[in-house]
Amino acid sequence: MKKIFITTLAFCFSAVLYAQEKTAAEKLAQEQLDAYNNRDIEAFLKPYSDSVQVYFFPNQFLYKGKETMRKEYAGMFANTPDLHCNLKSRVVVGNRVIDEESVVFDKNKPAFHAVAIYTVANGKITAVHFIQ
């Protein structure tokens, strides 16, 4: 009986630890969010694949590639000192992370509400779908 109790306890403990660990997809989403808030373009681009594809939801293609993403974000990071994204909620489903965000571009103006869906494959963010 003691052996069964210890085995059950060990199983429950490891299940709790597993549930608390972030998935690889969630880690990448958080990494790019932290870099976004620090306005660090190199750290921001690191989690993305070289051929990342960016869309307006559901399938309006915007652009492809990390270098195009660099052009889209570098100027904004350099010229928007109030830039900050507040994560309102996050849902992780397999290799997808769905973030509800409140983005401040100018602290004297209302925040912008958005949703970003990150798709991860082979250890990188390969697609982003924005809902605005």
Secondary structure as a PSIPRED ss2 file (coil, helix, strand):
# PSIPRED VFORMAT (PSIPRED V4.0)

   1 M C   1.000  0.000  0.000
   2 K H   0.000  1.000  0.000
   3 K H   0.000  1.000  0.000
   4 I H   0.000  1.000  0.000
   5 F H   0.000  1.000  0.000
   6 I H   0.000  1.000  0.000
   7 T H   0.000  1.000  0.000
   8 T H   0.000  1.000  0.000
   9 L H   0.000  1.000  0.000
  10 A H   0.000  1.000  0.000
  11 F H   0.000  1.000  0.000
  12 C H   0.000  1.000  0.000
  13 F H   0.000  1.000  0.000
  14 S H   0.000  1.000  0.000
  15 A H   0.000  1.000  0.000
  16 V H   0.000  1.000  0.000
  17 L H   0.000  1.000  0.000
  18 Y H   0.000  1.000  0.000
  19 A H   0.000  1.000  0.000
  20 Q H   0.000  1.000  0.000
  21 E C   1.000  0.000  0.000
  22 K C   1.000  0.000  0.000
  23 T C   1.000  0.000  0.000
  24 A H   0.000  1.000  0.000
  25 A H   0.000  1.000  0.000
  26 E H   0.000  1.000  0.000
  27 K H   0.000  1.000  0.000
  28 L H   0.000  1.000  0.000
  29 A H   0.000  1.000  0.000
  30 Q H   0.000  1.000  0.000
  31 E H   0.000  1.000  0.000
  32 Q H   0.000  1.000  0.000
  33 L H   0.000  1.000  0.000
  34 D H   0.000  1.000  0.000
  35 A H   0.000  1.000  0.000
  36 Y H   0.000  1.000  0.000
  37 N H   0.000  1.000  0.000
  38 N C   1.000  0.000  0.000
  39 R C   1.000  0.000  0.000
  40 D C   1.000  0.000  0.000
  41 I H   0.000  1.000  0.000
  42 E H   0.000  1.000  0.000
  43 A H   0.000  1.000  0.000
  44 F H   0.000  1.000  0.000
  45 L H   0.000  1.000  0.000
  46 K C   1.000  0.000  0.000
  47 P C   1.000  0.000  0.000
  48 Y E   0.000  0.000  1.000
  49 S E   0.000  0.000  1.000
  50 D E   0.000  0.000  1.000
  51 S E   0.000  0.000  1.000
  52 V E   0.000  0.000  1.000
  53 Q E   0.000  0.000  1.000
  54 V E   0.000  0.000  1.000
  55 Y E   0.000  0.000  1.000
  56 F E   0.000  0.000  1.000
  57 F C   1.000  0.000  0.000
  58 P C   1.000  0.000  0.000
  59 N C   1.000  0.000  0.000
  60 Q E   0.000  0.000  1.000
  61 F E   0.000  0.000  1.000
  62 L E   0.000  0.000  1.000
  63 Y E   0.000  0.000  1.000
  64 K E   0.000  0.000  1.000
  65 G C   1.000  0.000  0.000
  66 K H   0.000  1.000  0.000
  67 E H   0.000  1.000  0.000
  68 T H   0.000  1.000  0.000
  69 M H   0.000  1.000  0.000
  70 R H   0.000  1.000  0.000
  71 K H   0.000  1.000  0.000
  72 E H   0.000  1.000  0.000
  73 Y H   0.000  1.000  0.000
  74 A H   0.000  1.000  0.000
  75 G H   0.000  1.000  0.000
  76 M H   0.000  1.000  0.000
  77 F H   0.000  1.000  0.000
  78 A H   0.000  1.000  0.000
  79 N H   0.000  1.000  0.000
  80 T C   1.000  0.000  0.000
  81 P C   1.000  0.000  0.000
  82 D C   1.000  0.000  0.000
  83 L C   1.000  0.000  0.000
  84 H E   0.000  0.000  1.000
  85 C E   0.000  0.000  1.000
  86 N E   0.000  0.000  1.000
  87 L E   0.000  0.000  1.000
  88 K E   0.000  0.000  1.000
  89 S E   0.000  0.000  1.000
  90 R E   0.000  0.000  1.000
  91 V E   0.000  0.000  1.000
  92 V E   0.000  0.000  1.000
  93 V E   0.000  0.000  1.000
  94 G C   1.000  0.000  0.000
  95 N C   1.000  0.000  0.000
  96 R E   0.000  0.000  1.000
  97 V E   0.000  0.000  1.000
  98 I E   0.000  0.000  1.000
  99 D E   0.000  0.000  1.000
 100 E E   0.000  0.000  1.000
 101 E E   0.000  0.000  1.000
 102 S E   0.000  0.000  1.000
 103 V E   0.000  0.000  1.000
 104 V E   0.000  0.000  1.000
 105 F C   1.000  0.000  0.000
 106 D C   1.000  0.000  0.000
 107 K C   1.000  0.000  0.000
 108 N C   1.000  0.000  0.000
 109 K C   1.000  0.000  0.000
 110 P C   1.000  0.000  0.000
 111 A C   1.000  0.000  0.000
 112 F E   0.000  0.000  1.000
 113 H E   0.000  0.000  1.000
 114 A E   0.000  0.000  1.000
 115 V E   0.000  0.000  1.000
 116 A E   0.000  0.000  1.000
 117 I E   0.000  0.000  1.000
 118 Y E   0.000  0.000  1.000
 119 T E   0.000  0.000  1.000
 120 V E   0.000  0.000  1.000
 121 A E   0.000  0.000  1.000
 122 N C   1.000  0.000  0.000
 123 G C   1.000  0.000  0.000
 124 K E   0.000  0.000  1.000
 125 I E   0.000  0.000  1.000
 126 T E   0.000  0.000  1.000
 127 A E   0.000  0.000  1.000
 128 V E   0.000  0.000  1.000
 129 H E   0.000  0.000  1.000
 130 F E   0.000  0.000  1.000
 131 I E   0.000  0.000  1.000
 132 Q C   1.000  0.000  0.000
